[in-house]
Amino acid sequence: MKIRYITKASLIAAIYLVLILIQALPFPVANLTFGPVQLRIAEGLTLLPLMEPAAVPGLFIGVLLANFLLAPYSGFGLVDIIGGSLVTLLAAYLTSKAKNKYVGMVPPILLNGLIVSIWVSYFTKIPYIYTALGITAGQFVSVVVFGSVILYVYEKASKYREW
């Protein structure tokens, strides 16, 4: 692996982790980073695999670290640390293969909404359908709104770098 690729992946992982920590730590009990409704600003980074291959492992490591560090607050334990990270890895890989931004939005929204909801529903005792709707809605906002902004900024920064 090239140093540039590893550096980019590491930076994306670190940015994901910092965004989650900034959002979660001030209100560890009542926040929108875990639970039946998840509105993670960091999930906007899930569109980066469209333009940056290093985002695939970067997102995986970022989610792995975030879920590990915040496991005491989420209450979902190892299933979320490993399962959530693997769902992100699969979504990032599928997004990297997407033909455009809109198709690239589908994997992180649907995979998180439908798969992560399984254990969140189990641990929170909230019916799966409500959990799936809540997580999918949160993912939709995170990916469409925050992801579009992040992708726009990344595209602009890449053009300036070419100068």
C-alpha positions as CSV (number, residue, x, y, z in Angstrom):
1,M,0.0,0.0,0.0
2,K,1.1,3.5,-0.7
3,I,1.8,6.0,2.1
4,R,-0.7,8.5,0.5
5,Y,-3.5,5.9,0.5
6,I,-2.8,4.9,4.2
7,T,-2.6,8.5,5.2
8,K,-6.0,9.4,3.5
9,A,-7.7,6.3,5.1
10,S,-6.3,7.3,8.5
11,L,-7.5,10.9,8.1
12,I,-10.9,9.8,7.1
13,A,-11.1,7.4,10.1
14,A,-9.9,10.2,12.4
15,I,-12.4,12.7,11.0
16,Y,-15.2,10.2,11.4
17,L,-14.2,9.5,15.0
18,V,-13.8,13.2,16.0
19,L,-17.2,14.0,14.5
20,I,-18.9,11.2,16.5
21,L,-17.1,12.2,19.7
22,I,-18.0,15.8,19.3
23,Q,-21.6,14.9,18.7
24,A,-21.9,12.1,21.4
25,L,-19.9,13.1,24.4
26,P,-21.7,16.3,25.5
27,F,-24.9,14.2,25.9
28,P,-23.9,10.6,26.2
29,V,-27.3,9.4,27.5
30,A,-29.7,11.3,25.2
31,N,-28.0,11.8,21.9
32,L,-28.7,10.9,18.3
33,T,-25.6,8.9,17.6
34,F,-27.0,5.6,19.0
35,G,-30.4,4.2,19.5
36,P,-33.6,3.8,17.4
37,V,-33.0,7.2,15.7
38,Q,-29.5,7.9,14.6
39,L,-28.5,11.2,13.0
40,R,-24.8,11.1,12.8
41,I,-23.1,14.0,11.2
42,A,-20.1,11.7,10.5
43,E,-22.3,9.5,8.3
44,G,-22.0,12.2,5.7
45,L,-18.6,10.8,5.0
46,T,-20.1,7.7,3.6
47,L,-20.3,9.3,0.2
48,L,-16.5,9.8,0.0
49,P,-15.9,6.3,-1.5
50,L,-17.5,7.7,-4.7
51,M,-14.3,9.8,-5.2
52,E,-11.8,8.4,-2.8
53,P,-10.9,4.6,-2.6
54,A,-9.1,5.2,0.7
55,A,-12.5,6.1,2.3
56,V,-13.6,2.4,2.2
57,P,-11.1,1.3,4.9
58,G,-11.1,4.7,6.5
59,L,-14.8,4.6,7.2
60,F,-14.5,1.0,8.5
61,I,-11.8,1.9,11.0
62,G,-13.5,5.2,12.0
63,V,-16.8,3.3,12.8
64,L,-14.9,0.5,14.5
65,L,-13.1,3.0,16.8
66,A,-16.2,5.1,17.4
67,N,-18.4,2.2,18.3
68,F,-15.6,0.7,20.5
69,L,-15.0,3.9,22.4
70,L,-18.7,4.7,22.9
71,A,-19.8,1.1,23.6
72,P,-20.4,1.9,27.3
73,Y,-22.9,4.6,26.3
74,S,-24.6,2.7,23.5
75,G,-25.3,-0.5,25.4
76,F,-25.0,-2.6,22.2
77,G,-21.6,-4.0,22.9
78,L,-19.6,-6.3,20.6
79,V,-22.4,-6.8,18.1
80,D,-22.4,-3.1,17.3
81,I,-18.7,-2.8,17.4
82,I,-18.2,-5.6,14.9
83,G,-21.6,-5.6,13.2
84,G,-21.9,-1.9,12.7
85,S,-18.3,-1.7,11.4
86,L,-18.9,-4.5,8.9
87,V,-22.1,-2.9,7.7
88,T,-20.2,0.3,7.1
89,L,-17.5,-1.6,5.2
90,L,-20.0,-3.3,2.9
91,A,-21.9,0.0,2.4
92,A,-18.6,1.9,1.6
93,Y,-17.5,-0.8,-0.8
94,L,-20.9,-0.8,-2.6
95,T,-20.9,3.1,-2.7
96,S,-17.4,3.0,-4.3
97,K,-18.9,0.9,-7.1
98,A,-21.9,3.3,-7.7
99,K,-22.2,5.1,-11.0
100,N,-23.3,8.4,-9.4
101,K,-24.0,10.2,-6.1
102,Y,-27.7,9.2,-5.9
103,V,-27.0,5.5,-6.4
104,G,-24.1,5.8,-4.0
105,M,-26.5,7.1,-1.3
106,V,-28.5,3.9,-1.3
107,P,-26.1,1.4,0.4
108,P,-25.3,3.5,3.6
109,I,-29.0,4.4,4.0
110,L,-30.5,1.0,3.4
111,L,-27.9,-1.2,4.9
112,N,-27.7,0.8,8.2
113,G,-31.4,1.2,8.3
114,L,-32.3,-2.4,7.8
115,I,-29.3,-4.3,9.4
116,V,-28.2,-2.1,12.3
117,S,-31.9,-1.9,13.3
118,I,-31.9,-5.6,14.1
119,W,-29.7,-5.4,17.2
120,V,-30.8,-1.8,18.1
121,S,-34.4,-3.1,18.2
122,Y,-33.4,-6.1,20.2
123,F,-31.5,-4.2,22.8
124,T,-33.9,-1.2,23.1
125,K,-37.0,-3.4,23.0
126,I,-38.5,-1.1,20.4
127,P,-40.3,-2.9,17.5
128,Y,-38.0,-3.5,14.5
129,I,-40.2,-1.5,12.1
130,Y,-40.0,1.6,14.2
131,T,-36.3,1.2,14.7
132,A,-35.7,0.6,11.0
133,L,-37.8,3.6,10.1
134,G,-35.9,5.8,12.6
135,I,-32.4,4.7,11.6
136,T,-33.2,4.8,7.9
137,A,-34.7,8.4,8.3
138,G,-31.6,9.5,10.2
139,Q,-29.3,7.9,7.7
140,F,-31.2,9.6,4.9
141,V,-30.7,13.0,6.4
142,S,-27.1,12.4,7.3
143,V,-26.2,11.0,3.9
144,V,-28.2,13.3,1.7
145,V,-27.6,16.6,3.6
146,F,-24.3,16.2,5.3
147,G,-22.9,13.8,2.6
148,S,-23.8,16.2,-0.2
149,V,-22.0,19.0,1.6
150,I,-18.9,16.9,2.3
151,L,-18.8,15.6,-1.2
152,Y,-19.1,19.2,-2.6
153,V,-16.3,20.4,-0.4
154,Y,-14.1,17.4,-1.3
155,E,-14.7,18.0,-5.0
156,K,-13.8,21.7,-4.7
157,A,-10.7,20.9,-2.5
158,S,-9.5,18.3,-5.1
159,K,-9.8,20.9,-7.9
160,Y,-7.7,23.4,-5.9
161,R,-5.1,20.7,-5.2
162,E,-4.7,20.1,-8.9
163,W,-3.6,23.7,-9.4
